[in-house]
Amino acid sequence: MLKFIEVTGKNEDEAIAKGLAQLGLDRDDVSLEILERGKTGFLGIGSVPAKVKLTYEAPDEAPVVEEKPAPAPAPVVEEKVVPVVATQSVEVEPAQTSTPVVEVVDDDVAQAILRFQSGLFAQMGVEATSQVTRDGDTYQVVLQGDNMGALIGHRGETLDAIQQLTGYVVNRGRSHRVRIHVDAEGYRARREEALQRLAHKTAAKVVKYRRNITLEAMNAYERHVIHAALQDVAGVSTYSTGTEPNRRTVVAYTPQKR
């Protein structure tokens, strides 16, 4: 049985967190619809709270079962104490894994990346270093440091901004454009796996209830992950709607032809 709640908060994230806490569910267990976006106003004047709708699957109510009287307690049987022989614990050393060798490049593009990012991190007040490798025309940049959360940002927004700025600066005035991919602590791979799980979970609900589900706003790369994950799934199709930065992916029910 599908149910929903509507929750308000200072912003969308707070409203979503309040709703999930109220339901006791994870983000992947609900379908999200933002009804109203929060506005801070000027000096707190004219502020508007955010309002979201969380749809979730609730179990059917269980039938009422007549309680039977509890059986009489069993007689207490005296237990014999058996001495326990101590065993010697054995420490198992972790398996030795080989670390893949990463070939760091130091050409003019890599130097431009390092110069720009070192200056950017200094302006941000973050201590971080960049390691640059190359795969064809794509330069892979891995950020390293103690506080990577500040460089990743909410759902990778800061990481995306660093990637876009780096690409713009490095490719400016260059005849042959290069692609730059920025990551930290394997965030990109983890995010892609989470999106793929969300896609398949949503597709299962779409087929079960035969109705379309609109996902939350995502950037172009994240929408591409959703489309790719469901392109061969029977009974559903995907398309995007809206304008940036609020463009969303719709997982639509597609009846199978017989």
N, C-alpha and C positions, 0 to 999 in steps of 0.2 A: 504494500500500500504506500503510495507516494504522499508525503506530507511536506509542508514548508513552514518556515518562520520568517518574519521580517524583523530586522535588527538595525538600530541606528548607532552611530558613533561619531566622533570628531572627524574621522576620515574613513575611507573604505577599509583599510587594513584593520583599524580598531573595531569596526562593525563586524567584519568577518571573524576576527578573533573572539569577540563576544558571542557571536552566534555558534561557533564551533565549540566553545567552552560550555555553552548552555546545552548543546546537544550531546556533548561528549564524543564528538566524531572528529576524524581527520579531514584535511582539505580535500583529499581524493574521494571521500565518501559522500560529498554533496555536490549539487549543481548550483553554480553561483550566477546570480543576476543582479547587477548594480542598478537600483531603482533611482537613486539620487546621489550625485557626487557632492562631497563635502566642500564647503567654501569657508575660508578663514575670515574673510572680510577685512576691513581696515581697523587695526587696533581692537579687534574683537567685535566691532560693530558690523552688523549685517552678516554674521557668520551663519552658515547653514550646515546642519549635521548631514553626514552621509547615511544612506539607507540602502540596505542590501536584502536580497531574498535568497534564502538557502533552502533548496529542495533536497529531500533525503528519502530514502526508502525505509519505512517503519515496518517492523514485523506485525503480522496479524495478531489480534488479541487472542490469548490462549483461553480455552473454555474453562469455566469454573469447575474444579474438582472437589468433591465432598471429602473433607478430611476424615480419616479414620483414627480412632484412639490409638495412641502409641502403645506398642507391646510392652509387657512388663519387663523390667530390667533383668538381664541374665545374672545368675548367682556369681558372686565374685570368687574367682579361683586363685589361690595363692601361687604366685609365679616363683620359680626357682631362679636364683641369680647365677648366671653362667659367666665365669671369668672370660674376659676378652683378651686375646693375644694381640699385642700391638704389632703392626706391620711397618716395615720400613718404606718410607715414601721415596720415589725415584723421580728426580727432576729430568724432564725431557727437554733437551735443547731444541730450539726452533730450527726448522729446516733451513738450510742455507740456500738462499735464492740468488740468482745472478742478476745484477743490475744492468739493464741494457745500456750500451754505450751511446751517448748522445753527442753527435758531432756539431760543435758550435761553429757558426759562420761569423766571419769578420770582414765582410765586404762593405761597399759604400752604403748599401741599404741598411745593413745591420748596424753600422755606425750611426746612421741617421736616426734609427729607431732608439738606440741607446741614449743618444744626446737628448732627443726630445723627451723621452720618458724620465730620464734622471732629473731634468729640469722641472717636469710636471710634478713628479713626486716631491721634490723640494718645495714647490709652491703649495702642495697639499699638506705638507708637514708629515709625510709618511716615509718611513725608512724601508726601502724595497730595492731589489736589484732585478734586472731583466736578463734572461738567457734566451738567445736567439738561435734557432736552427732553421733549416730550409728544406722544403719539399717541393721541387719544381719552382713554380712562380709564387708559391705561398711561403711566407715567413712565419714560422711558429714562434711565438713569444710567450715564455713562461715567467710569471712574476713570482718572486720569492721574498720572504720576509716574515716577521713575527705577527703582524696584524694584517693578514690578508682580507679579513672581513671588510675592512674599510675600502679596499680596492675592488672587492667583488660587488658590494652594495646589495640593496634589496632586489632579489631575483636577478642578479647579475647586471643591474642597470648601470652601475659605475664601471664595471668591466666592459660593457658594450660601449660606453662613452669613450673610455680610454682607447679601445680598438678603433672607433670611428675617427677620433682626433689624430691618432698615430697614422692611420691610413691617409688622411687628408694632408698632413704635413709632409709625410715621406713621398707621396705621389705628386705633390705640387711641382709643376714644371718638368715632370718626367715624361718622356715620350712613350715609354713602355710601362704600363701600370702593373704594379705588383699587389698581391693580396696579402693582408696581414691578419693573423689570427692570434688573439691574446687570451691567455687562460691563467688561472691561479688555483692551485690545490686540486686540480682535476675537476673544477666546478662544471665545465662545459659537458663533460661526459655524464656526470651525475644528474645534471639538469635534463639532458636528453633522455636518459633512462626514465626519469620521473615523468616526463611528458609522454613517453611511449606507454607507460603504465596507465596514465590518465586517459590517453586516447582509447586504449582497448577497454578500459573499464566503462568509459562513456559509451562506446559503441555497443557494448553488451546491454546497457540500459536502453539505448535507442531501439535496438531490435526487440527487447523484451516488452517495452511499453509502446512501441510503434509511434514514437513522437520525436521531433527534433530537439536537440539540446545545444544551446549556445554556450561556448566556453568563455572564460574571462579574456580580457584584452591581452594580446601578446604581440611581440615584435615579429618582423618578417621571418627571421630564422626559426623561432619557436613555432610559428604557424606552419612552416615548411615541415618541421618534424611531425606535427600532427597529421598533415596531409599524407606524408610518406608512410607513416605507421598504419594508416587505414586504407591505403589505395587498393589493397587486394582483399579487404574484409567484406564478405558477402552481407548484403542487407543494409549497407550504409554508404553514404557518399559525403564528401566534405566540400565546403566552399567558405570564402571569407566575406564578411560584410562590415560596413562602417568605414570610417576614415582614421588615419593615424592621428594621434597615438592610441586611439580606442578601437582599432580594427580587431575583429573577433573571428574565430573559426566556428562554423556551424557544422555539427555532426547530424546529418539528415537521414531519416528513415527512407530506404529505397526498397519497395516491395519486389520480391524476386519473381521473374516471369516463369510461368509453368509451361 
